[in-house]
Amino acid sequence: MKHILITGSTDGIGKLLALRLANEGHFVAIHGRDTTKLLATLAEIKTASNNENVIGFLANFSDLEAVKKMAIDVEKQMPIIDILINNAGLFMSKNASTASGIDARLVVNYLAPYQLTAAIVPLLKKAEAPRIINLSSAAQAPVSLEALQKNIGLGANVAYAQS
């Protein structure tokens, strides 16, 4: 049995993967940003897989303080992590920027996974053969330092590709 943490796993690929891994008998930790959706997904996966070793973590990845709190919760509830799958991602949002003025896509798609991973490295080091899997989009573009410094604006597609 592996201990696996999957971010962005209340729908889509993350949810399907969590269900498959729970069906295989692994200890699976899912993550979501909405309490109602997270609880519903937890119940669905536990019922469908007949596996009670499924837990959930709540954090909005556009808020790095929430990611820091999640990392603390992960340390308290998971003695070891064999596999970390950074799947959470954001393409469009009602709020293009976070409260601190940083592009939300950059925070969710890059900074939050980095911060979470760095914080839980000690749990990964406890595993015999730890793995970190970072999912990304096919949309890729060189990062514009001018845009990071807010000297120029970017369209939604370009900002996403740079994140």
C-alpha positions in Angstrom: 0.0 0.0 0.0 1.3 3.4 -1.0 0.5 6.8 0.6 -0.5 9.1 -2.2 -1.4 12.8 -2.1 -3.2 14.2 -5.2 -3.9 17.9 -5.4 -6.9 19.2 -7.5 -8.7 15.9 -7.1 -12.4 16.7 -6.6 -13.0 16.4 -10.4 -11.5 15.6 -13.7 -8.2 13.6 -14.0 -7.4 14.0 -10.3 -10.7 12.5 -9.2 -10.5 9.6 -11.6 -6.9 8.8 -10.5 -7.9 9.0 -6.8 -10.7 6.6 -7.4 -8.5 4.2 -9.3 -5.8 4.3 -6.6 -8.3 3.8 -3.8 -9.8 0.8 -5.7 -6.2 -0.6 -5.7 -6.2 -0.4 -1.9 -3.8 2.6 -1.5 -4.0 5.2 1.2 -5.2 8.2 -0.9 -5.3 11.9 0.2 -7.3 14.2 -2.0 -7.3 17.9 -2.1 -10.0 20.5 -3.1 -10.7 24.1 -2.6 -14.5 23.8 -1.9 -15.6 22.2 1.4 -18.9 20.8 0.0 -17.3 19.4 -3.2 -14.4 17.9 -1.1 -16.7 16.1 1.3 -18.9 14.8 -1.5 -15.9 13.5 -3.4 -14.5 11.8 -0.3 -17.8 10.1 0.3 -18.1 9.0 -3.3 -14.5 7.6 -3.5 -14.9 5.7 -0.2 -18.2 4.2 -1.2 -17.2 3.3 -4.8 -13.8 1.8 -3.7 -14.9 0.3 -0.4 -11.7 1.9 1.0 -11.8 3.9 4.2 -8.2 5.0 3.8 -9.2 8.1 1.9 -8.8 11.5 3.5 -9.2 15.1 2.3 -7.4 18.4 2.6 -9.0 21.8 1.9 -7.0 24.7 0.5 -7.5 27.4 -2.1 -4.2 27.3 -4.0 -4.6 31.0 -4.9 -3.9 31.7 -1.2 -0.4 30.7 -0.3 -1.3 31.0 3.4 -3.9 28.3 2.9 -1.3 26.1 1.1 1.0 26.6 4.1 -1.8 25.5 6.5 -2.6 22.5 4.2 1.1 21.4 4.4 0.9 21.5 8.2 -2.3 19.4 8.1 -0.7 17.0 5.8 2.3 16.6 8.2 -0.2 15.9 11.0 -2.3 13.3 9.1 0.1 11.5 6.8 3.2 9.7 8.4 4.7 9.2 5.0 4.1 10.2 1.3 5.2 7.7 -1.3 3.8 9.7 -4.2 2.8 13.4 -4.5 0.8 14.3 -7.6 0.6 18.0 -8.2 -2.5 18.2 -10.4 -4.3 21.3 -9.3 -4.5 24.0 -12.0 -6.3 27.1 -13.0 -6.9 28.4 -16.5 -9.6 31.1 -16.0 -10.9 32.8 -12.9 -13.3 35.6 -12.0 -10.3 37.2 -10.2 -7.3 37.4 -12.5 -5.1 38.4 -9.5 -4.7 37.4 -5.9 -5.2 39.8 -3.0 -1.5 40.4 -3.2 -1.7 41.4 -6.8 0.0 38.3 -8.3 -1.6 36.6 -11.3 -3.8 33.8 -9.9 -2.7 31.4 -12.6 0.9 31.8 -11.6 0.1 31.3 -7.9 -2.1 28.2 -8.5 -0.2 26.5 -11.3 3.4 27.2 -10.1 3.9 28.9 -6.7 1.4 26.8 -4.7 2.7 23.4 -5.9 6.2 24.5 -5.3 5.4 25.7 -1.8 3.5 22.5 -0.9 6.2 20.2 -2.3 9.0 22.0 -0.4 7.0 21.9 2.8 6.3 18.1 2.7 9.7 16.9 1.4 10.5 15.3 4.9 7.4 13.1 4.4 8.6 12.1 0.9 12.1 11.3 2.2 10.6 8.7 4.5 9.4 6.7 1.5 11.6 3.9 0.0 11.2 5.2 -3.5 9.4 8.6 -3.4 7.9 10.2 -6.5 6.7 13.6 -7.4 4.6 14.0 -10.4 3.9 17.5 -11.7 1.1 17.7 -14.3 1.2 20.5 -16.7 -0.7 21.8 -19.8 0.4 21.5 -23.4 0.2 25.3 -23.4 3.7 26.5 -22.7 5.4 29.9 -23.3 8.6 31.6 -22.1 8.0 33.7 -19.0 8.0 37.5 -19.7 9.9 39.3 -17.0 8.2 42.5 -18.1 4.8 40.9 -17.3 6.1 39.6 -13.9 7.1 43.1 -13.0 3.7 44.4 -14.2 5.2 46.6 -16.9 3.0 44.9 -19.5 -0.3 43.0 -19.4 -0.9 39.6 -20.8 -4.0 38.0 -22.4 -5.6 35.1 -20.5 -4.1 32.5 -22.8 -0.6 33.8 -22.7 -0.7 34.3 -18.9 -1.9 30.7 -18.6 0.8 29.3 -20.9 3.5 31.2 -18.9 2.2 29.9 -15.6 
